[in-house]
């Protein structure tokens, strides 16, 4: 039998060869680690649908941030869960709000760590939507000043990066203006530009206590069937002043990550969301998959698709393996 000159298997013969020619590699510095911060002292409450993830009081969030940094993770993103919620989400932009206090404490303890503040009202409203309600609907324009106010208080508290996740039209421009007005022009914005109305968010809503009390979020988050719209949303956010953009979720939207990266010459983040994390954990606990191997394969696929940064609950365990 005559074989062709090219034999791709030559470069797969050993682990050293495979590593030498690997096109996509992971590092702890690729990861952004989400933290859920709650009121109280000595709180480390497990999230039942996300094994290994906890609601943390501020001092435990500081400890977790220190651990992440020691493992090579360079950034965390904070979500705050207040004790009291109201119709306007006032805890989101309170100067002594839970996330503002956590930002200050973590920045003091680990100044080298890049702190990202997720900017949205859903964790702070009693109705669970990402903006305020008027006439039974989420009011886009009326929500913008509150989101901008939250961005400012978070940046003043210690956030290095502001990440609006609400999907209100015009929110990047409103936040950019607000930051500039208080002399925070150097604070970058990481926009959740292509955020889909996904069924993969369920465990997050348990962790953040942010499930909508009526209706759903399909009126402002993107339809899963749309790809061109993701490019439009991304272009608009960049025109309004975003410095980096994000696709969420990641695993079922690898094509969107790739298209955004190909079109726009800016850093692209992707959120490996709670449902994606929970599926891997559940299958591993049942012995159906090798959890560590699948975790790294998932994260590699997200980076291979074009993500420069990956928000993932796997950040610590993946960093230990790497």
C-alpha positions as protocol buffer text, in pm:
chain_id: "A"
residue {
  index: 1
  type: UNK
  ca { x: 0 y: 0 z: 0 }
}
residue {
  index: 2
  type: UNK
  ca { x: 126 y: 345 z: -92 }
}
residue {
  index: 3
  type: UNK
  ca { x: 93 y: 610 z: 174 }
}
residue {
  index: 4
  type: UNK
  ca { x: 87 y: 988 z: 115 }
}
residue {
  index: 5
  type: UNK
  ca { x: 387 y: 1196 z: 215 }
}
residue {
  index: 6
  type: UNK
  ca { x: 186 y: 1380 z: 477 }
}
residue {
  index: 7
  type: UNK
  ca { x: 117 y: 1185 z: 796 }
}
residue {
  index: 8
  type: UNK
  ca { x: -51 y: 1411 z: 1055 }
}
residue {
  index: 9
  type: UNK
  ca { x: -23 y: 1136 z: 1317 }
}
residue {
  index: 10
  type: UNK
  ca { x: 354 y: 1197 z: 1333 }
}
residue {
  index: 11
  type: UNK
  ca { x: 288 y: 1505 z: 1545 }
}
residue {
  index: 12
  type: UNK
  ca { x: 58 y: 1316 z: 1783 }
}
residue {
  index: 13
  type: UNK
  ca { x: 301 y: 1042 z: 1884 }
}
residue {
  index: 14
  type: UNK
  ca { x: 389 y: 1176 z: 2231 }
}
residue {
  index: 15
  type: UNK
  ca { x: 263 y: 1417 z: 2491 }
}
residue {
  index: 16
  type: UNK
  ca { x: 568 y: 1638 z: 2436 }
}
residue {
  index: 17
  type: UNK
  ca { x: 501 y: 1660 z: 2061 }
}
residue {
  index: 18
  type: UNK
  ca { x: 133 y: 1729 z: 2111 }
}
residue {
  index: 19
  type: UNK
  ca { x: 211 y: 2007 z: 2354 }
}
residue {
  index: 20
  type: UNK
  ca { x: 475 y: 2154 z: 2124 }
}
residue {
  index: 21
  type: UNK
  ca { x: 234 y: 2197 z: 1831 }
}
residue {
  index: 22
  type: UNK
  ca { x: -82 y: 2275 z: 2025 }
}
residue {
  index: 23
  type: UNK
  ca { x: -266 y: 2566 z: 1865 }
}
residue {
  index: 24
  type: UNK
  ca { x: -475 y: 2671 z: 2166 }
}
residue {
  index: 25
  type: UNK
  ca { x: -357 y: 2667 z: 2526 }
}
residue {
  index: 26
  type: UNK
  ca { x: -511 y: 2777 z: 2853 }
}
residue {
  index: 27
  type: UNK
  ca { x: -358 y: 2973 z: 3139 }
}
residue {
  index: 28
  type: UNK
  ca { x: -502 y: 3092 z: 3471 }
}
residue {
  index: 29
  type: UNK
  ca { x: -467 y: 3450 z: 3347 }
}
residue {
  index: 30
  type: UNK
  ca { x: -736 y: 3371 z: 3087 }
}
residue {
  index: 31
  type: UNK
  ca { x: -998 y: 3330 z: 3359 }
}
residue {
  index: 32
  type: UNK
  ca { x: -1230 y: 3573 z: 3537 }
}
residue {
  index: 33
  type: UNK
  ca { x: -1372 y: 3423 z: 3856 }
}
residue {
  index: 34
  type: UNK
  ca { x: -1730 y: 3514 z: 3960 }
}
residue {
  index: 35
  type: UNK
  ca { x: -1802 y: 3575 z: 4328 }
}
residue {
  index: 36
  type: UNK
  ca { x: -2144 y: 3607 z: 4495 }
}
residue {
  index: 37
  type: UNK
  ca { x: -2127 y: 3840 z: 4796 }
}
residue {
  index: 38
  type: UNK
  ca { x: -2396 y: 3856 z: 5065 }
}
residue {
  index: 39
  type: UNK
  ca { x: -2458 y: 4050 z: 5384 }
}
residue {
  index: 40
  type: UNK
  ca { x: -2358 y: 3911 z: 5723 }
}
residue {
  index: 41
  type: UNK
  ca { x: -2050 y: 3763 z: 5887 }
}
residue {
  index: 42
  type: UNK
  ca { x: -1894 y: 3422 z: 5844 }
}
residue {
  index: 43
  type: UNK
  ca { x: -2135 y: 3324 z: 5565 }
}
residue {
  index: 44
  type: UNK
  ca { x: -2019 y: 3053 z: 5328 }
}
residue {
  index: 45
  type: UNK
  ca { x: -2347 y: 2910 z: 5202 }
}
residue {
  index: 46
  type: UNK
  ca { x: -2335 y: 2641 z: 4930 }
}
residue {
  index: 47
  type: UNK
  ca { x: -2533 y: 2695 z: 4611 }
}
residue {
  index: 48
  type: UNK
  ca { x: -2712 y: 2361 z: 4574 }
}
residue {
  index: 49
  type: UNK
  ca { x: -2724 y: 2362 z: 4193 }
}
residue {
  index: 50
  type: UNK
  ca { x: -2358 y: 2466 z: 4158 }
}
residue {
  index: 51
  type: UNK
  ca { x: -2131 y: 2232 z: 4354 }
}
residue {
  index: 52
  type: UNK
  ca { x: -1823 y: 2420 z: 4472 }
}
residue {
  index: 53
  type: UNK
  ca { x: -1987 y: 2764 z: 4446 }
}
residue {
  index: 54
  type: UNK
  ca { x: -2091 y: 2963 z: 4755 }
}
residue {
  index: 55
  type: UNK
  ca { x: -2266 y: 3275 z: 4868 }
}
residue {
  index: 56
  type: UNK
  ca { x: -1992 y: 3454 z: 5061 }
}
residue {
  index: 57
  type: UNK
  ca { x: -1989 y: 3727 z: 5321 }
}
residue {
  index: 58
  type: UNK
  ca { x: -1732 y: 3996 z: 5256 }
}
residue {
  index: 59
  type: UNK
  ca { x: -1447 y: 3845 z: 5459 }
}
residue {
  index: 60
  type: UNK
  ca { x: -1487 y: 3510 z: 5285 }
}
residue {
  index: 61
  type: UNK
  ca { x: -1500 y: 3685 z: 4946 }
}
residue {
  index: 62
  type: UNK
  ca { x: -1169 y: 3851 z: 5033 }
}
residue {
  index: 63
  type: UNK
  ca { x: -1018 y: 3512 z: 5118 }
}
residue {
  index: 64
  type: UNK
  ca { x: -1149 y: 3361 z: 4794 }
}
residue {
  index: 65
  type: UNK
  ca { x: -1006 y: 3652 z: 4595 }
}
residue {
  index: 66
  type: UNK
  ca { x: -667 y: 3601 z: 4761 }
}
residue {
  index: 67
  type: UNK
  ca { x: -676 y: 3232 z: 4673 }
}
residue {
  index: 68
  type: UNK
  ca { x: -767 y: 3308 z: 4311 }
}
residue {
  index: 69
  type: UNK
  ca { x: -479 y: 3552 z: 4280 }
}
residue {
  index: 70
  type: UNK
  ca { x: -235 y: 3303 z: 4434 }
}
residue {
  index: 71
  type: UNK
  ca { x: -333 y: 3052 z: 4164 }
}
residue {
  index: 72
  type: UNK
  ca { x: -261 y: 3299 z: 3883 }
}
residue {
  index: 73
  type: UNK
  ca { x: -615 y: 3424 z: 3822 }
}
residue {
  index: 74
  type: UNK
  ca { x: -589 y: 3795 z: 3753 }
}
residue {
  index: 75
  type: UNK
  ca { x: -951 y: 3907 z: 3777 }
}
residue {
  index: 76
  type: UNK
  ca { x: -1276 y: 3844 z: 3964 }
}
residue {
  index: 77
  type: UNK
  ca { x: -1625 y: 3971 z: 3888 }
}
residue {
  index: 78
  type: UNK
  ca { x: -1857 y: 4053 z: 4177 }
}
residue {
  index: 79
  type: UNK
  ca { x: -2231 y: 4000 z: 4211 }
}
residue {
  index: 80
  type: UNK
  ca { x: -2398 y: 4143 z: 4520 }
}
residue {
  index: 81
  type: UNK
  ca { x: -2705 y: 4007 z: 4699 }
}
residue {
  index: 82
  type: UNK
  ca { x: -2855 y: 4259 z: 4945 }
}
residue {
  index: 83
  type: UNK
  ca { x: -3068 y: 4176 z: 5248 }
}
residue {
  index: 84
  type: UNK
  ca { x: -3348 y: 4406 z: 5130 }
}
residue {
  index: 85
  type: UNK
  ca { x: -3480 y: 4461 z: 4778 }
}
residue {
  index: 86
  type: UNK
  ca { x: -3715 y: 4724 z: 4637 }
}
residue {
  index: 87
  type: UNK
  ca { x: -3880 y: 4823 z: 4310 }
}
residue {
  index: 88
  type: UNK
  ca { x: -3595 y: 5052 z: 4204 }
}
residue {
  index: 89
  type: UNK
  ca { x: -3305 y: 4831 z: 4312 }
}
residue {
  index: 90
  type: UNK
  ca { x: -3167 y: 5099 z: 4540 }
}
residue {
  index: 91
  type: UNK
  ca { x: -2911 y: 4864 z: 4693 }
}
residue {
  index: 92
  type: UNK
  ca { x: -2737 y: 4844 z: 4357 }
}
residue {
  index: 93
  type: UNK
  ca { x: -2614 y: 5204 z: 4367 }
}
residue {
  index: 94
  type: UNK
  ca { x: -2592 y: 5265 z: 4742 }
}
residue {
  index: 95
  type: UNK
  ca { x: -2245 y: 5388 z: 4834 }
}
residue {
  index: 96
  type: UNK
  ca { x: -2240 y: 5142 z: 5125 }
}
residue {
  index: 97
  type: UNK
  ca { x: -2409 y: 4864 z: 4929 }
}
residue {
  index: 98
  type: UNK
  ca { x: -2292 y: 4507 z: 4961 }
}
residue {
  index: 99
  type: UNK
  ca { x: -2099 y: 4497 z: 4636 }
}
residue {
  index: 100
  type: UNK
  ca { x: -1944 y: 4841 z: 4695 }
}
residue {
  index: 101
  type: UNK
  ca { x: -1817 y: 4733 z: 5036 }
}
residue {
  index: 102
  type: UNK
  ca { x: -1683 y: 4407 z: 4895 }
}
residue {
  index: 103
  type: UNK
  ca { x: -1501 y: 4592 z: 4617 }
}
residue {
  index: 104
  type: UNK
  ca { x: -1332 y: 4817 z: 4870 }
}
residue {
  index: 105
  type: UNK
  ca { x: -1228 y: 4532 z: 5099 }
}
residue {
  index: 106
  type: UNK
  ca { x: -1093 y: 4314 z: 4818 }
}
residue {
  index: 107
  type: UNK
  ca { x: -906 y: 4602 z: 4656 }
}
residue {
  index: 108
  type: UNK
  ca { x: -738 y: 4680 z: 4988 }
}
residue {
  index: 109
  type: UNK
  ca { x: -644 y: 4316 z: 5046 }
}
residue {
  index: 110
  type: UNK
  ca { x: -535 y: 4226 z: 4690 }
}
residue {
  index: 111
  type: UNK
  ca { x: -456 y: 4550 z: 4506 }
}
residue {
  index: 112
  type: UNK
  ca { x: -303 y: 4369 z: 4209 }
}
residue {
  index: 113
  type: UNK
  ca { x: -626 y: 4181 z: 4135 }
}
residue {
  index: 114
  type: UNK
  ca { x: -846 y: 4335 z: 3864 }
}
residue {
  index: 115
  type: UNK
  ca { x: -1195 y: 4383 z: 4006 }
}
residue {
  index: 116
  type: UNK
  ca { x: -1494 y: 4381 z: 3772 }
}
residue {
  index: 117
  type: UNK
  ca { x: -1833 y: 4507 z: 3887 }
}
residue {
  index: 118
  type: UNK
  ca { x: -2133 y: 4348 z: 3717 }
}
residue {
  index: 119
  type: UNK
  ca { x: -2378 y: 4634 z: 3664 }
}
residue {
  index: 120
  type: UNK
  ca { x: -2742 y: 4527 z: 3662 }
}
residue {
  index: 121
  type: UNK
  ca { x: -3046 y: 4577 z: 3883 }
}
residue {
  index: 122
  type: UNK
  ca { x: -3184 y: 4222 z: 3883 }
}
residue {
  index: 123
  type: UNK
  ca { x: -3022 y: 4111 z: 4210 }
}
residue {
  index: 124
  type: UNK
  ca { x: -3148 y: 4425 z: 4383 }
}
residue {
  index: 125
  type: UNK
  ca { x: -3509 y: 4460 z: 4262 }
}
residue {
  index: 126
  type: UNK
  ca { x: -3801 y: 4292 z: 4434 }
}
residue {
  index: 127
  type: UNK
  ca { x: -3940 y: 4196 z: 4091 }
}
residue {
  index: 128
  type: UNK
  ca { x: -3614 y: 4042 z: 3966 }
}
residue {
  index: 129
  type: UNK
  ca { x: -3591 y: 4230 z: 3636 }
}
residue {
  index: 130
  type: UNK
  ca { x: -3284 y: 4411 z: 3509 }
}
residue {
  index: 131
  type: UNK
  ca { x: -3448 y: 4754 z: 3500 }
}
residue {
  index: 132
  type: UNK
  ca { x: -3732 y: 4934 z: 3672 }
}
residue {
  index: 133
  type: UNK
  ca { x: -4094 y: 4856 z: 3588 }
}
residue {
  index: 134
  type: UNK
  ca { x: -4336 y: 5109 z: 3440 }
}
residue {
  index: 135
  type: UNK
  ca { x: -4679 y: 5007 z: 3315 }
}
residue {
  index: 136
  type: UNK
  ca { x: -4600 y: 4641 z: 3365 }
}
residue {
  index: 137
  type: UNK
  ca { x: -4293 y: 4653 z: 3140 }
}
residue {
  index: 138
  type: UNK
  ca { x: -3919 y: 4705 z: 3191 }
}
residue {
  index: 139
  type: UNK
  ca { x: -3862 y: 5076 z: 3121 }
}
residue {
  index: 140
  type: UNK
  ca { x: -3545 y: 5109 z: 2915 }
}
residue {
  index: 141
  type: UNK
  ca { x: -3469 y: 5481 z: 2932 }
}
residue {
  index: 142
  type: UNK
  ca { x: -3583 y: 5528 z: 3292 }
}
residue {
  index: 143
  type: UNK
  ca { x: -3343 y: 5252 z: 3400 }
}
residue {
  index: 144
  type: UNK
  ca { x: -3032 y: 5409 z: 3245 }
}
residue {
  index: 145
  type: UNK
  ca { x: -2963 y: 5671 z: 3516 }
}
residue {
  index: 146
  type: UNK
  ca { x: -2980 y: 5404 z: 3786 }
}
residue {
  index: 147
  type: UNK
  ca { x: -2740 y: 5177 z: 3599 }
}
residue {
  index: 148
  type: UNK
  ca { x: -2505 y: 5470 z: 3546 }
}
residue {
  index: 149
  type: UNK
  ca { x: -2522 y: 5555 z: 3915 }
}
residue {
  index: 150
  type: UNK
  ca { x: -2438 y: 5196 z: 4006 }
}
residue {
  index: 151
  type: UNK
  ca { x: -2138 y: 5205 z: 3771 }
}
residue {
  index: 152
  type: UNK
  ca { x: -2008 y: 5523 z: 3933 }
}
residue {
  index: 153
  type: UNK
  ca { x: -2042 y: 5400 z: 4292 }
}
residue {
  index: 154
  type: UNK
  ca { x: -1876 y: 5070 z: 4204 }
}
residue {
  index: 155
  type: UNK
  ca { x: -1585 y: 5240 z: 4028 }
}
residue {
  index: 156
  type: UNK
  ca { x: -1541 y: 5480 z: 4319 }
}
residue {
  index: 157
  type: UNK
  ca { x: -1546 y: 5184 z: 4560 }
}
residue {
  index: 158
  type: UNK
  ca { x: -1262 y: 5006 z: 4383 }
}
residue {
  index: 159
  type: UNK
  ca { x: -1385 y: 4843 z: 4062 }
}
residue {
  index: 160
  type: UNK
  ca { x: -1121 y: 4851 z: 3791 }
}
residue {
  index: 161
  type: UNK
  ca { x: -1367 y: 4753 z: 3516 }
}
residue {
  index: 162
  type: UNK
  ca { x: -1741 y: 4811 z: 3478 }
}
residue {
  index: 163
  type: UNK
  ca { x: -1944 y: 4534 z: 3313 }
}
residue {
  index: 164
  type: UNK
  ca { x: -2306 y: 4625 z: 3230 }
}
residue {
  index: 165
  type: UNK
  ca { x: -2512 y: 4307 z: 3186 }
}
residue {
  index: 166
  type: UNK
  ca { x: -2866 y: 4448 z: 3179 }
}
residue {
  index: 167
  type: UNK
  ca { x: -2910 y: 4467 z: 2798 }
}
residue {
  index: 168
  type: UNK
  ca { x: -3088 y: 4804 z: 2809 }
}
residue {
  index: 169
  type: UNK
  ca { x: -3040 y: 4999 z: 2485 }
}
residue {
  index: 170
  type: UNK
  ca { x: -2800 y: 5290 z: 2532 }
}
residue {
  index: 171
  type: UNK
  ca { x: -2664 y: 5183 z: 2868 }
}
residue {
  index: 172
  type: UNK
  ca { x: -2299 y: 5184 z: 2761 }
}
residue {
  index: 173
  type: UNK
  ca { x: -2323 y: 5547 z: 2649 }
}
residue {
  index: 174
  type: UNK
  ca { x: -2501 y: 5644 z: 2971 }
}
residue {
  index: 175
  type: UNK
  ca { x: -2237 y: 5473 z: 3184 }
}
residue {
  index: 176
  type: UNK
  ca { x: -1949 y: 5620 z: 2984 }
}
residue {
  index: 177
  type: UNK
  ca { x: -2087 y: 5971 z: 3028 }
}
residue {
  index: 178
  type: UNK
  ca { x: -2144 y: 5920 z: 3399 }
}
residue {
  index: 179
  type: UNK
  ca { x: -1792 y: 5787 z: 3457 }
}
residue {
  index: 180
  type: UNK
  ca { x: -1637 y: 6069 z: 3258 }
}
residue {
  index: 181
  type: UNK
  ca { x: -1835 y: 6330 z: 3453 }
}
residue {
  index: 182
  type: UNK
  ca { x: -1677 y: 6216 z: 3781 }
}
residue {
  index: 183
  type: UNK
  ca { x: -1323 y: 6203 z: 3639 }
}
residue {
  index: 184
  type: UNK
  ca { x: -1320 y: 5825 z: 3591 }
}
residue {
  index: 185
  type: UNK
  ca { x: -1243 y: 5841 z: 3221 }
}
residue {
  index: 186
  type: UNK
  ca { x: -975 y: 5573 z: 3255 }
}
residue {
  index: 187
  type: UNK
  ca { x: -1221 y: 5312 z: 3386 }
}
residue {
  index: 188
  type: UNK
  ca { x: -1286 y: 5065 z: 3101 }
}
residue {
  index: 189
  type: UNK
  ca { x: -1623 y: 4913 z: 3016 }
}
residue {
  index: 190
  type: UNK
  ca { x: -1663 y: 4542 z: 2944 }
}
residue {
  index: 191
  type: UNK
  ca { x: -2008 y: 4524 z: 2785 }
}
residue {
  index: 192
  type: UNK
  ca { x: -2224 y: 4216 z: 2790 }
}
residue {
  index: 193
  type: UNK
  ca { x: -2292 y: 4289 z: 2423 }
}
residue {
  index: 194
  type: UNK
  ca { x: -2442 y: 3961 z: 2303 }
}
residue {
  index: 195
  type: UNK
  ca { x: -2634 y: 3830 z: 2602 }
}
residue {
  index: 196
  type: UNK
  ca { x: -2895 y: 3572 z: 2506 }
}
residue {
  index: 197
  type: UNK
  ca { x: -3223 y: 3487 z: 2678 }
}
residue {
  index: 198
  type: UNK
  ca { x: -3095 y: 3144 z: 2774 }
}
residue {
  index: 199
  type: UNK
  ca { x: -3217 y: 2846 z: 2971 }
}
residue {
  index: 200
  type: UNK
  ca { x: -2861 y: 2799 z: 3099 }
}
residue {
  index: 201
  type: UNK
  ca { x: -2895 y: 3071 z: 3364 }
}
residue {
  index: 202
  type: UNK
  ca { x: -3108 y: 2876 z: 3612 }
}
residue {
  index: 203
  type: UNK
  ca { x: -2839 y: 2793 z: 3872 }
}
residue {
  index: 204
  type: UNK
  ca { x: -2712 y: 3153 z: 3865 }
}
residue {
  index: 205
  type: UNK
  ca { x: -3057 y: 3277 z: 3959 }
}
residue {
  index: 206
  type: UNK
  ca { x: -3046 y: 3055 z: 4266 }
}
residue {
  index: 207
  type: UNK
  ca { x: -2702 y: 3188 z: 4358 }
}
residue {
  index: 208
  type: UNK
  ca { x: -2792 y: 3553 z: 4296 }
}
residue {
  index: 209
  type: UNK
  ca { x: -3155 y: 3526 z: 4411 }
}
residue {
  index: 210
  type: UNK
  ca { x: -3252 y: 3708 z: 4092 }
}
residue {
  index: 211
  type: UNK
  ca { x: -3528 y: 3508 z: 3923 }
}
residue {
  index: 212
  type: UNK
  ca { x: -3797 y: 3733 z: 3767 }
}
residue {
  index: 213
  type: UNK
  ca { x: -4114 y: 3741 z: 3975 }
}
residue {
  index: 214
  type: UNK
  ca { x: -4328 y: 3771 z: 3660 }
}
residue {
  index: 215
  type: UNK
  ca { x: -4271 y: 3718 z: 3288 }
}
residue {
  index: 216
  type: UNK
  ca { x: -3919 y: 3660 z: 3159 }
}
residue {
  index: 217
  type: UNK
  ca { x: -3629 y: 3852 z: 3006 }
}
residue {
  index: 218
  type: UNK
  ca { x: -3691 y: 3776 z: 2641 }
}
residue {
  index: 219
  type: UNK
  ca { x: -3806 y: 4133 z: 2582 }
}
residue {
  index: 220
  type: UNK
  ca { x: -3453 y: 4266 z: 2637 }
}
residue {
  index: 221
  type: UNK
  ca { x: -3211 y: 3974 z: 2614 }
}
residue {
  index: 222
  type: UNK
  ca { x: -3136 y: 3832 z: 2270 }
}
residue {
  index: 223
  type: UNK
  ca { x: -3322 y: 3555 z: 2090 }
}
residue {
  index: 224
  type: UNK
  ca { x: -3107 y: 3237 z: 2073 }
}
residue {
  index: 225
  type: UNK
  ca { x: -3174 y: 3201 z: 1700 }
}
residue {
  index: 226
  type: UNK
  ca { x: -3007 y: 3530 z: 1605 }
}
residue {
  index: 227
  type: UNK
  ca { x: -2646 y: 3573 z: 1501 }
}
residue {
  index: 228
  type: UNK
  ca { x: -2643 y: 3889 z: 1289 }
}
residue {
  index: 229
  type: UNK
  ca { x: -2812 y: 4073 z: 1572 }
}
residue {
  index: 230
  type: UNK
  ca { x: -2517 y: 3988 z: 1798 }
}
residue {
  index: 231
  type: UNK
  ca { x: -2286 y: 4172 z: 1561 }
}
residue {
  index: 232
  type: UNK
  ca { x: -2521 y: 4471 z: 1558 }
}
residue {
  index: 233
  type: UNK
  ca { x: -2539 y: 4480 z: 1937 }
}
residue {
  index: 234
  type: UNK
  ca { x: -2160 y: 4458 z: 1960 }
}
residue {
  index: 235
  type: UNK
  ca { x: -2109 y: 4736 z: 1707 }
}
residue {
  index: 236
  type: UNK
  ca { x: -2350 y: 4963 z: 1894 }
}
residue {
  index: 237
  type: UNK
  ca { x: -2178 y: 4903 z: 2227 }
}
residue {
  index: 238
  type: UNK
  ca { x: -1838 y: 4984 z: 2076 }
}
residue {
  index: 239
  type: UNK
  ca { x: -1977 y: 5302 z: 1919 }
}
residue {
  index: 240
  type: UNK
  ca { x: -2110 y: 5401 z: 2262 }
}
residue {
  index: 241
  type: UNK
  ca { x: -1770 y: 5359 z: 2426 }
}
residue {
  index: 242
  type: UNK
  ca { x: -1724 y: 4994 z: 2526 }
}
residue {
  index: 243
  type: UNK
  ca { x: -1360 y: 4887 z: 2548 }
}
residue {
  index: 244
  type: UNK
  ca { x: -1421 y: 4513 z: 2559 }
}
residue {
  index: 245
  type: UNK
  ca { x: -1722 y: 4298 z: 2470 }
}
residue {
  index: 246
  type: UNK
  ca { x: -1873 y: 3974 z: 2593 }
}
residue {
  index: 247
  type: UNK
  ca { x: -2078 y: 3684 z: 2460 }
}
residue {
  index: 248
  type: UNK
  ca { x: -2303 y: 3502 z: 2708 }
}
residue {
  index: 249
  type: UNK
  ca { x: -2354 y: 3205 z: 2732 }
}
residue {
  index: 250
  type: UNK
  ca { x: -2038 y: 3055 z: 2583 }
}
residue {
  index: 251
  type: UNK
  ca { x: -2070 y: 2685 z: 2509 }
}
residue {
  index: 252
  type: UNK
  ca { x: -2387 y: 2694 z: 2298 }
}
residue {
  index: 253
  type: UNK
  ca { x: -2273 y: 3016 z: 2131 }
}
residue {
  index: 254
  type: UNK
  ca { x: -1920 y: 2931 z: 2015 }
}
residue {
  index: 255
  type: UNK
  ca { x: -2014 y: 3044 z: 1665 }
}
residue {
  index: 256
  type: UNK
  ca { x: -2112 y: 3386 z: 1801 }
}
residue {
  index: 257
  type: UNK
  ca { x: -1781 y: 3417 z: 1987 }
}
residue {
  index: 258
  type: UNK
  ca { x: -1599 y: 3337 z: 1663 }
}
residue {
  index: 259
  type: UNK
  ca { x: -1800 y: 3583 z: 1455 }
}
residue {
  index: 260
  type: UNK
  ca { x: -1755 y: 3864 z: 1706 }
}
residue {
  index: 261
  type: UNK
  ca { x: -1380 y: 3801 z: 1727 }
}
residue {
  index: 262
  type: UNK
  ca { x: -1347 y: 3793 z: 1349 }
}
residue {
  index: 263
  type: UNK
  ca { x: -1541 y: 4117 z: 1303 }
}
residue {
  index: 264
  type: UNK
  ca { x: -1412 y: 4337 z: 1586 }
}
residue {
  index: 265
  type: UNK
  ca { x: -1054 y: 4410 z: 1683 }
}
residue {
  index: 266
  type: UNK
  ca { x: -1114 y: 4434 z: 2058 }
}
residue {
  index: 267
  type: UNK
  ca { x: -1075 y: 4194 z: 2351 }
}
residue {
  index: 268
  type: UNK
  ca { x: -1360 y: 3942 z: 2357 }
}
residue {
  index: 269
  type: UNK
  ca { x: -1482 y: 3773 z: 2674 }
}
residue {
  index: 270
  type: UNK
  ca { x: -1719 y: 3478 z: 2700 }
}
residue {
  index: 271
  type: UNK
  ca { x: -1920 y: 3368 z: 3002 }
}
residue {
  index: 272
  type: UNK
  ca { x: -1911 y: 2993 z: 3073 }
}
residue {
  index: 273
  type: UNK
  ca { x: -2240 y: 3021 z: 3258 }
}
residue {
  index: 274
  type: UNK
  ca { x: -2391 y: 2843 z: 3555 }
}
residue {
  index: 275
  type: UNK
  ca { x: -2593 y: 2585 z: 3361 }
}
residue {
  index: 276
  type: UNK
  ca { x: -2288 y: 2483 z: 3160 }
}
residue {
  index: 277
  type: UNK
  ca { x: -2092 y: 2447 z: 3483 }
}
residue {
  index: 278
  type: UNK
  ca { x: -2371 y: 2253 z: 3657 }
}
residue {
  index: 279
  type: UNK
  ca { x: -2403 y: 2003 z: 3372 }
}
residue {
  index: 280
  type: UNK
  ca { x: -2034 y: 1914 z: 3390 }
}
residue {
  index: 281
  type: UNK
  ca { x: -2049 y: 1883 z: 3768 }
}
residue {
  index: 282
  type: UNK
  ca { x: -2363 y: 1669 z: 3767 }
}
residue {
  index: 283
  type: UNK
  ca { x: -2233 y: 1431 z: 3501 }
}
residue {
  index: 284
  type: UNK
  ca { x: -1899 y: 1398 z: 3681 }
}
residue {
  index: 285
  type: UNK
  ca { x: -2066 y: 1327 z: 4015 }
}
residue {
  index: 286
  type: UNK
  ca { x: -2265 y: 1049 z: 3849 }
}
residue {
  index: 287
  type: UNK
  ca { x: -1949 y: 898 z: 3704 }
}
residue {
  index: 288
  type: UNK
  ca { x: -2064 y: 955 z: 3346 }
}
residue {
  index: 289
  type: UNK
  ca { x: -1765 y: 1170 z: 3245 }
}
residue {
  index: 290
  type: UNK
  ca { x: -1415 y: 1255 z: 3358 }
}
residue {
  index: 291
  type: UNK
  ca { x: -1499 y: 1593 z: 3509 }
}
residue {
  index: 292
  type: UNK
  ca { x: -1150 y: 1744 z: 3498 }
}
residue {
  index: 293
  type: UNK
  ca { x: -1091 y: 1639 z: 3139 }
}
residue {
  index: 294
  type: UNK
  ca { x: -1429 y: 1767 z: 3019 }
}
residue {
  index: 295
  type: UNK
  ca { x: -1384 y: 2094 z: 3210 }
}
residue {
  index: 296
  type: UNK
  ca { x: -1055 y: 2168 z: 3037 }
}
residue {
  index: 297
  type: UNK
  ca { x: -1198 y: 2060 z: 2701 }
}
residue {
  index: 298
  type: UNK
  ca { x: -1492 y: 2299 z: 2742 }
}
residue {
  index: 299
  type: UNK
  ca { x: -1266 y: 2588 z: 2842 }
}
residue {
  index: 300
  type: UNK
  ca { x: -1028 y: 2515 z: 2554 }
}
residue {
  index: 301
  type: UNK
  ca { x: -1318 y: 2515 z: 2307 }
}
residue {
  index: 302
  type: UNK
  ca { x: -1426 y: 2860 z: 2428 }
}
residue {
  index: 303
  type: UNK
  ca { x: -1077 y: 3001 z: 2386 }
}
residue {
  index: 304
  type: UNK
  ca { x: -1032 y: 2825 z: 2051 }
}
residue {
  index: 305
  type: UNK
  ca { x: -1351 y: 2990 z: 1926 }
}
residue {
  index: 306
  type: UNK
  ca { x: -1193 y: 3330 z: 1988 }
}
residue {
  index: 307
  type: UNK
  ca { x: -1244 y: 3431 z: 2352 }
}
residue {
  index: 308
  type: UNK
  ca { x: -953 y: 3621 z: 2503 }
}
residue {
  index: 309
  type: UNK
  ca { x: -1106 y: 3601 z: 2850 }
}
residue {
  index: 310
  type: UNK
  ca { x: -1336 y: 3339 z: 3003 }
}
residue {
  index: 311
  type: UNK
  ca { x: -1566 y: 3405 z: 3296 }
}
residue {
  index: 312
  type: UNK
  ca { x: -1596 y: 3067 z: 3463 }
}
residue {
  index: 313
  type: UNK
  ca { x: -1684 y: 2906 z: 3795 }
}
residue {
  index: 314
  type: UNK
  ca { x: -1418 y: 2647 z: 3707 }
}
residue {
  index: 315
  type: UNK
  ca { x: -1144 y: 2911 z: 3742 }
}
residue {
  index: 316
  type: UNK
  ca { x: -982 y: 2783 z: 4061 }
}
residue {
  index: 317
  type: UNK
  ca { x: -992 y: 2411 z: 3987 }
}
residue {
  index: 318
  type: UNK
  ca { x: -882 y: 2464 z: 3627 }
}
residue {
  index: 319
  type: UNK
  ca { x: -594 y: 2685 z: 3744 }
}
residue {
  index: 320
  type: UNK
  ca { x: -478 y: 2416 z: 3986 }
}
residue {
  index: 321
  type: UNK
  ca { x: -467 y: 2161 z: 3703 }
}
residue {
  index: 322
  type: UNK
  ca { x: -288 y: 2397 z: 3468 }
}
